[in-house]
């Protein structure tokens, strides 16, 4: 992970089989995932909850290339504890 200005990024990558553009696109659709009947509800849920709480600038980004692996990046705002405590 790393911090860039007021954002925190966490990234997980693998060098596995990756996904085709169609499969990657289907993660964000509300249709059944073409692989093993999966729905990808968890991925969409996490992304949507982050955006609801922090805005559309944050959430998950998934990059994948067939036969070259997948990278998932989570973007969150940096929340300063001192500022957060003042608001309570």
CNS distance restraints for C-alpha pairs under 8 A (distance, minus, plus):
assign (resid   1 and name CA) (resid   8 and name CA) 7.35 0.50 0.50
assign (resid   1 and name CA) (resid   9 and name CA) 5.37 0.50 0.50
assign (resid   1 and name CA) (resid  10 and name CA) 4.20 0.50 0.50
assign (resid   1 and name CA) (resid  11 and name CA) 5.95 0.50 0.50
assign (resid   2 and name CA) (resid   8 and name CA) 5.98 0.50 0.50
assign (resid   2 and name CA) (resid   9 and name CA) 5.36 0.50 0.50
assign (resid   2 and name CA) (resid  10 and name CA) 6.69 0.50 0.50
assign (resid   3 and name CA) (resid   7 and name CA) 5.74 0.50 0.50
assign (resid   3 and name CA) (resid   8 and name CA) 4.53 0.50 0.50
assign (resid   3 and name CA) (resid   9 and name CA) 6.16 0.50 0.50
assign (resid   4 and name CA) (resid   8 and name CA) 6.40 0.50 0.50
assign (resid   4 and name CA) (resid   9 and name CA) 7.73 0.50 0.50
assign (resid   6 and name CA) (resid  77 and name CA) 6.02 0.50 0.50
assign (resid   6 and name CA) (resid  78 and name CA) 5.26 0.50 0.50
assign (resid   7 and name CA) (resid  75 and name CA) 6.74 0.50 0.50
assign (resid   7 and name CA) (resid  76 and name CA) 5.72 0.50 0.50
assign (resid   7 and name CA) (resid  77 and name CA) 4.54 0.50 0.50
assign (resid   7 and name CA) (resid  78 and name CA) 5.14 0.50 0.50
assign (resid   8 and name CA) (resid  75 and name CA) 5.83 0.50 0.50
assign (resid   8 and name CA) (resid  76 and name CA) 5.18 0.50 0.50
assign (resid   8 and name CA) (resid  77 and name CA) 5.91 0.50 0.50
assign (resid   8 and name CA) (resid  78 and name CA) 5.78 0.50 0.50
assign (resid   9 and name CA) (resid  73 and name CA) 6.63 0.50 0.50
assign (resid   9 and name CA) (resid  74 and name CA) 5.55 0.50 0.50
assign (resid   9 and name CA) (resid  75 and name CA) 4.70 0.50 0.50
assign (resid   9 and name CA) (resid  76 and name CA) 6.45 0.50 0.50
assign (resid  10 and name CA) (resid  73 and name CA) 5.71 0.50 0.50
assign (resid  10 and name CA) (resid  74 and name CA) 5.13 0.50 0.50
assign (resid  10 and name CA) (resid  75 and name CA) 6.73 0.50 0.50
assign (resid  11 and name CA) (resid  71 and name CA) 6.95 0.50 0.50
assign (resid  11 and name CA) (resid  72 and name CA) 5.69 0.50 0.50
assign (resid  11 and name CA) (resid  73 and name CA) 4.36 0.50 0.50
assign (resid  11 and name CA) (resid  74 and name CA) 6.24 0.50 0.50
assign (resid  12 and name CA) (resid  71 and name CA) 5.72 0.50 0.50
assign (resid  12 and name CA) (resid  72 and name CA) 5.39 0.50 0.50
assign (resid  12 and name CA) (resid  73 and name CA) 6.58 0.50 0.50
assign (resid  13 and name CA) (resid  69 and name CA) 7.27 0.50 0.50
assign (resid  13 and name CA) (resid  70 and name CA) 5.65 0.50 0.50
assign (resid  13 and name CA) (resid  71 and name CA) 4.17 0.50 0.50
assign (resid  13 and name CA) (resid  72 and name CA) 6.34 0.50 0.50
assign (resid  14 and name CA) (resid  69 and name CA) 5.27 0.50 0.50
assign (resid  14 and name CA) (resid  70 and name CA) 5.58 0.50 0.50
assign (resid  14 and name CA) (resid  71 and name CA) 6.56 0.50 0.50
assign (resid  15 and name CA) (resid  67 and name CA) 7.90 0.50 0.50
assign (resid  15 and name CA) (resid  68 and name CA) 5.62 0.50 0.50
assign (resid  15 and name CA) (resid  69 and name CA) 4.03 0.50 0.50
assign (resid  15 and name CA) (resid  70 and name CA) 6.72 0.50 0.50
assign (resid  16 and name CA) (resid  67 and name CA) 6.64 0.50 0.50
assign (resid  16 and name CA) (resid  68 and name CA) 6.28 0.50 0.50
assign (resid  16 and name CA) (resid  69 and name CA) 4.38 0.50 0.50
assign (resid  16 and name CA) (resid  70 and name CA) 7.08 0.50 0.50
assign (resid  17 and name CA) (resid  66 and name CA) 5.91 0.50 0.50
assign (resid  17 and name CA) (resid  67 and name CA) 4.39 0.50 0.50
assign (resid  17 and name CA) (resid  68 and name CA) 6.10 0.50 0.50
assign (resid  17 and name CA) (resid  69 and name CA) 5.39 0.50 0.50
assign (resid  18 and name CA) (resid  64 and name CA) 5.43 0.50 0.50
assign (resid  18 and name CA) (resid  65 and name CA) 5.16 0.50 0.50
assign (resid  18 and name CA) (resid  66 and name CA) 4.40 0.50 0.50
assign (resid  18 and name CA) (resid  67 and name CA) 5.33 0.50 0.50
assign (resid  18 and name CA) (resid  68 and name CA) 5.61 0.50 0.50
assign (resid  18 and name CA) (resid  69 and name CA) 4.00 0.50 0.50
assign (resid  18 and name CA) (resid  70 and name CA) 5.23 0.50 0.50
assign (resid  19 and name CA) (resid  23 and name CA) 5.81 0.50 0.50
assign (resid  19 and name CA) (resid  24 and name CA) 5.98 0.50 0.50
assign (resid  19 and name CA) (resid  64 and name CA) 5.59 0.50 0.50
assign (resid  19 and name CA) (resid  65 and name CA) 5.59 0.50 0.50
assign (resid  19 and name CA) (resid  66 and name CA) 4.76 0.50 0.50
assign (resid  19 and name CA) (resid  67 and name CA) 7.65 0.50 0.50
assign (resid  19 and name CA) (resid  69 and name CA) 7.46 0.50 0.50
assign (resid  19 and name CA) (resid  70 and name CA) 7.32 0.50 0.50
assign (resid  20 and name CA) (resid  24 and name CA) 6.17 0.50 0.50
assign (resid  20 and name CA) (resid  64 and name CA) 7.41 0.50 0.50
assign (resid  20 and name CA) (resid  65 and name CA) 6.31 0.50 0.50
assign (resid  20 and name CA) (resid  66 and name CA) 5.29 0.50 0.50
assign (resid  21 and name CA) (resid  25 and name CA) 6.03 0.50 0.50
assign (resid  21 and name CA) (resid  64 and name CA) 7.82 0.50 0.50
assign (resid  21 and name CA) (resid  65 and name CA) 7.61 0.50 0.50
assign (resid  22 and name CA) (resid  26 and name CA) 6.16 0.50 0.50
assign (resid  23 and name CA) (resid  27 and name CA) 6.75 0.50 0.50
assign (resid  23 and name CA) (resid  33 and name CA) 7.33 0.50 0.50
assign (resid  23 and name CA) (resid  34 and name CA) 6.91 0.50 0.50
assign (resid  24 and name CA) (resid  28 and name CA) 7.71 0.50 0.50
assign (resid  24 and name CA) (resid  62 and name CA) 7.81 0.50 0.50
assign (resid  24 and name CA) (resid  64 and name CA) 7.22 0.50 0.50
assign (resid  25 and name CA) (resid  29 and name CA) 6.91 0.50 0.50
assign (resid  26 and name CA) (resid  30 and name CA) 7.73 0.50 0.50
assign (resid  26 and name CA) (resid  31 and name CA) 7.06 0.50 0.50
assign (resid  26 and name CA) (resid  32 and name CA) 7.88 0.50 0.50
assign (resid  26 and name CA) (resid  33 and name CA) 6.02 0.50 0.50
assign (resid  26 and name CA) (resid  34 and name CA) 7.67 0.50 0.50
assign (resid  27 and name CA) (resid  33 and name CA) 6.67 0.50 0.50
assign (resid  27 and name CA) (resid  39 and name CA) 7.71 0.50 0.50
assign (resid  27 and name CA) (resid  40 and name CA) 5.80 0.50 0.50
assign (resid  27 and name CA) (resid  43 and name CA) 7.68 0.50 0.50
assign (resid  27 and name CA) (resid  44 and name CA) 7.52 0.50 0.50
assign (resid  28 and name CA) (resid  40 and name CA) 7.87 0.50 0.50
assign (resid  28 and name CA) (resid  44 and name CA) 6.42 0.50 0.50
assign (resid  30 and name CA) (resid  39 and name CA) 7.34 0.50 0.50
assign (resid  31 and name CA) (resid  39 and name CA) 6.71 0.50 0.50
assign (resid  32 and name CA) (resid  37 and name CA) 5.73 0.50 0.50
assign (resid  32 and name CA) (resid  38 and name CA) 5.85 0.50 0.50
assign (resid  32 and name CA) (resid  39 and name CA) 4.79 0.50 0.50
assign (resid  32 and name CA) (resid  40 and name CA) 7.91 0.50 0.50
assign (resid  33 and name CA) (resid  37 and name CA) 5.52 0.50 0.50
assign (resid  33 and name CA) (resid  38 and name CA) 4.85 0.50 0.50
assign (resid  33 and name CA) (resid  39 and name CA) 5.22 0.50 0.50
assign (resid  33 and name CA) (resid  40 and name CA) 6.82 0.50 0.50
assign (resid  34 and name CA) (resid  38 and name CA) 7.22 0.50 0.50
assign (resid  40 and name CA) (resid  44 and name CA) 6.58 0.50 0.50
assign (resid  41 and name CA) (resid  45 and name CA) 5.88 0.50 0.50
assign (resid  42 and name CA) (resid  46 and name CA) 6.16 0.50 0.50
assign (resid  43 and name CA) (resid  47 and name CA) 6.28 0.50 0.50
assign (resid  44 and name CA) (resid  48 and name CA) 5.99 0.50 0.50
assign (resid  45 and name CA) (resid  49 and name CA) 6.04 0.50 0.50
assign (resid  46 and name CA) (resid  50 and name CA) 6.23 0.50 0.50
assign (resid  46 and name CA) (resid  59 and name CA) 7.69 0.50 0.50
assign (resid  46 and name CA) (resid  60 and name CA) 7.87 0.50 0.50
assign (resid  47 and name CA) (resid  51 and name CA) 6.33 0.50 0.50
assign (resid  47 and name CA) (resid  59 and name CA) 4.89 0.50 0.50
assign (resid  47 and name CA) (resid  60 and name CA) 5.43 0.50 0.50
assign (resid  48 and name CA) (resid  52 and name CA) 6.06 0.50 0.50
assign (resid  48 and name CA) (resid  59 and name CA) 7.34 0.50 0.50
assign (resid  49 and name CA) (resid  53 and name CA) 6.17 0.50 0.50
assign (resid  50 and name CA) (resid  54 and name CA) 5.88 0.50 0.50
assign (resid  50 and name CA) (resid  55 and name CA) 7.30 0.50 0.50
assign (resid  50 and name CA) (resid  58 and name CA) 6.57 0.50 0.50
assign (resid  50 and name CA) (resid  59 and name CA) 5.43 0.50 0.50
assign (resid  50 and name CA) (resid  76 and name CA) 7.69 0.50 0.50
assign (resid  51 and name CA) (resid  55 and name CA) 4.51 0.50 0.50
assign (resid  51 and name CA) (resid  56 and name CA) 4.98 0.50 0.50
assign (resid  51 and name CA) (resid  57 and name CA) 7.30 0.50 0.50
assign (resid  51 and name CA) (resid  58 and name CA) 5.79 0.50 0.50
assign (resid  51 and name CA) (resid  59 and name CA) 5.88 0.50 0.50
assign (resid  52 and name CA) (resid  56 and name CA) 7.59 0.50 0.50
assign (resid  54 and name CA) (resid  58 and name CA) 6.58 0.50 0.50
assign (resid  54 and name CA) (resid  76 and name CA) 7.60 0.50 0.50
assign (resid  54 and name CA) (resid  77 and name CA) 7.17 0.50 0.50
assign (resid  58 and name CA) (resid  74 and name CA) 7.66 0.50 0.50
assign (resid  58 and name CA) (resid  75 and name CA) 5.07 0.50 0.50
assign (resid  58 and name CA) (resid  76 and name CA) 5.52 0.50 0.50
assign (resid  58 and name CA) (resid  77 and name CA) 7.32 0.50 0.50
assign (resid  59 and name CA) (resid  74 and name CA) 5.65 0.50 0.50
assign (resid  59 and name CA) (resid  75 and name CA) 5.23 0.50 0.50
assign (resid  59 and name CA) (resid  76 and name CA) 6.68 0.50 0.50
assign (resid  60 and name CA) (resid  72 and name CA) 6.77 0.50 0.50
assign (resid  60 and name CA) (resid  73 and name CA) 5.65 0.50 0.50
assign (resid  60 and name CA) (resid  74 and name CA) 4.65 0.50 0.50
assign (resid  60 and name CA) (resid  75 and name CA) 6.41 0.50 0.50
assign (resid  61 and name CA) (resid  72 and name CA) 5.70 0.50 0.50
assign (resid  61 and name CA) (resid  73 and name CA) 5.17 0.50 0.50
assign (resid  61 and name CA) (resid  74 and name CA) 6.57 0.50 0.50
assign (resid  62 and name CA) (resid  70 and name CA) 7.16 0.50 0.50
assign (resid  62 and name CA) (resid  71 and name CA) 5.78 0.50 0.50
assign (resid  62 and name CA) (resid  72 and name CA) 4.51 0.50 0.50
assign (resid  62 and name CA) (resid  73 and name CA) 6.45 0.50 0.50
assign (resid  63 and name CA) (resid  70 and name CA) 5.73 0.50 0.50
assign (resid  63 and name CA) (resid  71 and name CA) 5.19 0.50 0.50
assign (resid  63 and name CA) (resid  72 and name CA) 6.44 0.50 0.50
assign (resid  64 and name CA) (resid  68 and name CA) 7.29 0.50 0.50
assign (resid  64 and name CA) (resid  69 and name CA) 5.83 0.50 0.50
assign (resid  64 and name CA) (resid  70 and name CA) 4.18 0.50 0.50
assign (resid  64 and name CA) (resid  71 and name CA) 6.22 0.50 0.50
assign (resid  65 and name CA) (resid  69 and name CA) 5.92 0.50 0.50
assign (resid  65 and name CA) (resid  70 and name CA) 6.61 0.50 0.50
assign (resid  79 and name CA) (resid  83 and name CA) 7.63 0.50 0.50
assign (resid  79 and name CA) (resid  84 and name CA) 7.00 0.50 0.50
assign (resid  80 and name CA) (resid  84 and name CA) 6.18 0.50 0.50
assign (resid  81 and name CA) (resid  85 and name CA) 5.98 0.50 0.50
assign (resid  82 and name CA) (resid  86 and name CA) 6.37 0.50 0.50
assign (resid  83 and name CA) (resid  87 and name CA) 6.69 0.50 0.50
assign (resid  84 and name CA) (resid  88 and name CA) 6.99 0.50 0.50
